[in-house]
Amino acid sequence: MKLSQESESRVIEMSWEDRSPFEAIKLQFGLNETALIKFMRSRLKPNSFKLWRKRVTGRTTKHLKLRGDNVTRGYCPTQYKHR
């Protein structure tokens, strides 16, 4: 699947966000978790990829089935600050 530069940037941003689940990335961009890992490996520097993998591995908020009922939105209320 060919993504625009803007879409690639958004995929990377969502991948780093704790509250954006893998399922949302699949729904919006068609990349399942395995494809997303390959995508991230090809777009990030090796150390950045290792940091990302360490960050998302085992993180319950990245999987809809594992996240608690208290996580009701894809972003934290303080994530996007209005000026």
Buried (B, 14 or more C-beta within 10 A) or exposed (E): EEBEEEEBEBBBEBBBBBBBBBBBBBEEBEBEBEBBBEBBEEBBEEEEBEEBEEEBEEBEBBBEEEBEEEBEEBEEEEEEEEE
